[in-house]
Amino acid sequence: MKDYIEERAIEAANYIIDTRATVRQTADKMGISKSMVHKDITERLVRIRPMLAAQARVVLDANKAERHICLLYTSDAADEL
């Protein structure tokens, strides 16, 4: 793997961990696609820095859970109208 790709994956993970950012926020900040951020964290980083990947994954999983909770409440509110 190219050095710049490894560096990008590490930078993305650190940003996610430090700011509790979503994949979308990280992609916007770094100027890359959401797919690239996701692949960097879930595939590339696991091979080069597994502990960092696990920490970033915890944040991403929490963000995903929060999103699903928000969607659930939004859906319930819409049903009451």
Helices and strands as residue ranges (DSSP letters): H 3-19, H 23-30, H 34-39, I 40-44, H 45-48, H 50-80
